[in-house]
């Protein structure tokens, strides 16, 4: 019996979506339908929320641009290790994507059943992040196809110097470097898509006062940076860049002819 819980197939296609469905249902199923006096559209709801927020509290933000040079310095080592454990990394990403997708779909469905979508704007707002999240699956397939079994065996049977200097061509070095970057942008794309989706779920649920009002207000506040059309531009750019990284197109462009 315990072996079932550690089976990768069961985790990917049964337990992960089940967790997503449960969390999505709990996340959106406890708030009542907005009353006739509650704001109906996205614009009205955001205006009321922002006015209330700045009336009751002051918020400050700090931007941290650190870590970029450290990531570049570690990239070569990470690349070698990534190839060695790529199948495991891909499995974890797939599990995460299935869970996120099930969570978002469940939240979307529960919001419909509870009458939260009081205008077509709400559907439009959640459509883009949900689509970019779903598009992460074919992008993950590109990443899986790029790291073949022979390449994994080669990385495991050689040290980092041999792997780079003797086994890889110049194109191969660029290709794997952009694969690692592409995996990072894939994870970022999936995360930002989910957070953007959650922002609008929280925004519509905080329209009515109740036991969960402060929770929804808090979620709306911490996810507010990923609201508006700017968030959609970021998601679409990430989607295109990730596709170009993982399909090897950027490696072709930068490799000397």
C-alpha positions as CSV (number, residue, x, y, z in Angstrom):
1,X,0.0,0.0,0.0
2,X,2.7,2.6,0.9
3,X,4.3,2.0,-2.5
4,X,1.3,3.6,-4.2
5,X,2.0,7.0,-2.6
6,X,5.6,6.9,-4.0
7,X,4.7,5.8,-7.5
8,X,5.6,8.6,-10.0
9,X,2.6,7.9,-12.2
10,X,0.1,8.0,-9.3
11,X,1.7,11.2,-8.1
12,X,1.6,12.9,-11.5
13,X,-1.9,11.9,-12.6
14,X,-3.9,11.1,-9.5
15,X,-2.5,12.8,-6.3
16,X,-1.3,16.0,-7.9
17,X,-4.6,16.9,-9.6
18,X,-6.6,15.7,-6.6
19,X,-4.6,18.1,-4.4
20,X,-5.2,20.9,-6.8
21,X,-8.9,20.2,-7.0
22,X,-9.2,20.1,-3.1
23,X,-7.2,23.3,-2.6
24,X,-9.0,25.1,-5.5
25,X,-12.4,24.1,-4.1
26,X,-11.4,25.2,-0.5
27,X,-9.8,28.4,-1.8
28,X,-12.9,29.7,-3.6
29,X,-15.8,27.7,-2.2
30,X,-16.2,29.3,1.2
31,X,-17.3,32.8,0.0
32,X,-20.9,33.6,-0.6
33,X,-22.1,35.1,-3.9
34,X,-21.7,38.9,-4.0
35,X,-24.8,40.9,-3.1
36,X,-26.6,43.3,-5.5
37,X,-24.7,46.2,-3.8
38,X,-21.3,44.7,-4.4
39,X,-19.2,46.0,-7.4
40,X,-19.8,43.9,-10.5
41,X,-17.0,44.6,-12.9
42,X,-13.2,44.2,-12.5
43,X,-12.6,47.9,-12.8
44,X,-15.2,48.8,-10.2
45,X,-13.9,46.1,-7.8
46,X,-10.3,47.2,-8.2
47,X,-11.2,50.9,-7.6
48,X,-13.2,50.1,-4.4
49,X,-10.4,47.8,-3.2
50,X,-7.6,50.4,-3.9
51,X,-9.6,53.2,-2.2
52,X,-10.2,51.0,0.8
53,X,-6.6,49.9,1.0
54,X,-5.1,53.4,0.9
55,X,-7.7,54.6,3.3
56,X,-6.8,52.1,6.0
57,X,-3.1,51.4,5.6
58,X,0.2,52.6,4.2
59,X,2.4,50.2,2.2
60,X,5.9,50.5,1.1
61,X,7.9,48.3,-1.4
62,X,11.5,47.5,-1.9
63,X,13.1,46.2,-5.1
64,X,16.0,43.9,-4.8
65,X,18.1,43.4,-7.9
66,X,20.7,41.2,-6.3
67,X,21.7,37.7,-7.2
68,X,22.1,38.1,-11.0
69,X,25.9,37.9,-11.0
70,X,25.9,35.0,-8.6
71,X,23.5,33.1,-10.8
72,X,25.7,33.7,-13.8
73,X,28.7,32.5,-11.9
74,X,27.0,29.3,-10.9
75,X,25.3,28.7,-14.3
76,X,28.1,26.4,-15.7
77,X,28.1,24.1,-12.6
78,X,24.3,24.1,-12.5
79,X,24.1,23.2,-16.2
80,X,26.2,20.0,-15.6
81,X,24.2,19.0,-12.6
82,X,21.0,19.8,-14.4
83,X,21.8,17.3,-17.2
84,X,22.6,14.6,-14.6
85,X,19.2,14.9,-12.8
86,X,17.1,16.3,-15.7
87,X,14.5,13.4,-15.7
88,X,13.9,14.0,-11.9
89,X,13.6,17.7,-12.4
90,X,11.2,17.3,-15.3
91,X,9.0,14.9,-13.2
92,X,8.8,17.4,-10.3
93,X,7.9,20.3,-12.7
94,X,5.2,18.1,-14.3
95,X,3.7,17.3,-10.9
96,X,3.7,21.0,-10.0
97,X,2.1,22.0,-13.3
98,X,-0.7,19.4,-12.9
99,X,-1.3,20.6,-9.4
100,X,-1.4,24.3,-10.4
101,X,-3.7,23.6,-13.4
102,X,-6.1,21.5,-11.3
103,X,-6.1,24.2,-8.6
104,X,-6.9,27.0,-11.1
105,X,-9.5,25.0,-12.9
106,X,-11.2,24.1,-9.6
107,X,-11.1,27.7,-8.4
108,X,-12.6,28.8,-11.8
109,X,-15.4,26.2,-11.6
110,X,-16.3,26.9,-8.0
111,X,-16.4,30.7,-8.7
112,X,-18.9,30.0,-11.5
113,X,-21.0,27.8,-9.4
114,X,-21.1,30.4,-6.6
115,X,-22.0,33.2,-8.9
116,X,-18.8,35.2,-8.5
117,X,-18.4,36.1,-12.2
118,X,-20.8,39.0,-12.3
119,X,-19.5,40.3,-15.6
120,X,-17.7,39.0,-18.7
121,X,-14.6,41.0,-17.6
122,X,-13.8,38.5,-14.9
123,X,-13.7,35.6,-17.4
124,X,-11.4,37.7,-19.7
125,X,-9.1,38.4,-16.8
126,X,-8.6,34.8,-15.8
127,X,-8.4,33.5,-19.3
128,X,-4.9,34.7,-20.2
129,X,-3.1,33.4,-17.1
130,X,-4.9,30.1,-17.3
131,X,-3.9,29.7,-21.0
132,X,-0.2,30.5,-20.3
133,X,-0.3,28.0,-17.5
134,X,-1.7,25.3,-19.7
135,X,0.9,26.2,-22.4
136,X,3.6,25.2,-19.9
137,X,2.9,21.5,-20.7
138,X,4.1,21.6,-24.3
139,X,7.0,23.7,-23.3
140,X,8.0,21.0,-20.7
141,X,7.7,18.4,-23.5
142,X,10.4,20.5,-25.5
143,X,12.6,20.4,-22.4
144,X,12.2,16.6,-22.1
145,X,13.0,16.0,-25.7
146,X,16.2,18.1,-25.5
147,X,17.8,16.1,-22.7
148,X,18.2,12.6,-24.2
149,X,19.1,9.4,-22.2
150,X,22.6,9.4,-23.9
151,X,23.3,12.9,-22.8
152,X,22.3,12.1,-19.2
153,X,24.6,9.1,-19.2
154,X,27.4,11.2,-20.6
155,X,27.1,13.8,-17.8
156,X,27.0,11.1,-15.2
157,X,30.1,9.3,-16.5
158,X,32.3,12.3,-16.8
159,X,33.4,15.2,-14.6
160,X,32.5,18.8,-15.3
161,X,35.7,19.6,-17.2
162,X,35.5,16.6,-19.4
163,X,31.8,17.2,-20.0
164,X,32.4,20.7,-21.2
165,X,35.7,20.6,-22.9
166,X,35.7,17.2,-24.5
167,X,32.1,16.0,-24.9
168,X,30.2,19.1,-25.9
169,X,30.5,21.2,-29.1
170,X,30.3,24.9,-29.0
171,X,26.6,24.7,-30.1
172,X,26.0,22.1,-27.4
173,X,27.3,24.4,-24.7
174,X,25.1,27.2,-25.8
175,X,22.2,24.8,-26.2
176,X,22.4,23.4,-22.7
177,X,23.0,26.8,-21.2
178,X,19.8,28.1,-22.7
179,X,18.0,24.9,-21.7
180,X,18.8,25.7,-18.1
181,X,17.6,29.3,-18.5
182,X,14.5,28.0,-20.3
183,X,13.6,25.7,-17.4
184,X,14.0,28.6,-15.0
185,X,11.7,30.8,-17.1
186,X,9.2,27.9,-17.5
187,X,9.0,27.6,-13.7
188,X,8.7,31.4,-13.5
189,X,6.0,31.5,-16.1
190,X,3.9,28.8,-14.4
191,X,4.3,30.5,-11.0
192,X,3.4,34.0,-12.3
193,X,0.4,32.6,-14.3
194,X,-0.9,31.0,-11.1
195,X,-0.4,34.1,-9.0
196,X,-2.1,36.3,-11.6
197,X,-5.0,33.9,-11.7
198,X,-5.2,33.8,-7.9
199,X,-5.2,37.7,-7.7
200,X,-8.4,37.9,-9.6
201,X,-10.0,35.1,-7.7
202,X,-9.1,36.9,-4.5
203,X,-10.2,40.3,-5.9
204,X,-13.7,39.0,-6.7
205,X,-14.0,37.1,-3.3
206,X,-13.2,40.2,-1.2
207,X,-16.2,42.1,-2.4
208,X,-18.4,40.9,0.5
209,X,-17.5,41.1,4.2
210,X,-17.5,37.8,6.1
211,X,-15.2,35.5,8.0
212,X,-12.7,35.3,5.2
213,X,-12.8,39.0,4.2
214,X,-9.4,39.8,5.7
215,X,-7.8,36.7,4.2
216,X,-9.1,37.7,0.7
217,X,-7.9,41.3,1.2
218,X,-4.5,40.1,2.2
219,X,-4.2,37.7,-0.8
220,X,-5.3,40.6,-3.1
221,X,-2.7,42.9,-1.6
222,X,0.3,40.5,-1.9
223,X,-0.6,39.5,-5.5
224,X,-1.5,43.0,-6.7
225,X,1.8,43.5,-8.5
226,X,0.5,41.0,-11.0
227,X,-2.7,42.7,-11.9
228,X,-3.7,44.7,-15.0
229,X,-2.6,44.5,-18.6
230,X,1.1,44.7,-17.6
231,X,0.9,41.3,-16.1
232,X,-0.4,39.8,-19.3
233,X,2.4,41.4,-21.3
234,X,4.9,39.8,-19.0
235,X,3.3,36.4,-19.2
236,X,3.1,36.5,-23.0
237,X,6.8,37.6,-23.3
238,X,7.8,34.9,-20.9
239,X,5.9,32.3,-23.0
240,X,7.6,33.3,-26.2
241,X,11.1,33.6,-24.7
242,X,10.7,30.2,-23.0
243,X,9.7,28.6,-26.2
244,X,12.7,30.0,-28.1
245,X,15.0,28.9,-25.3
246,X,13.7,25.4,-25.1
247,X,13.4,24.7,-28.8
248,X,17.1,25.6,-29.4
249,X,16.3,28.7,-31.6
250,X,18.3,31.1,-29.5
251,X,21.2,28.7,-29.3
252,X,21.2,28.7,-33.1
253,X,21.2,32.5,-33.3
254,X,24.2,33.0,-30.9
255,X,26.4,30.1,-32.1
256,X,29.0,31.4,-34.6
257,X,28.3,30.1,-38.1
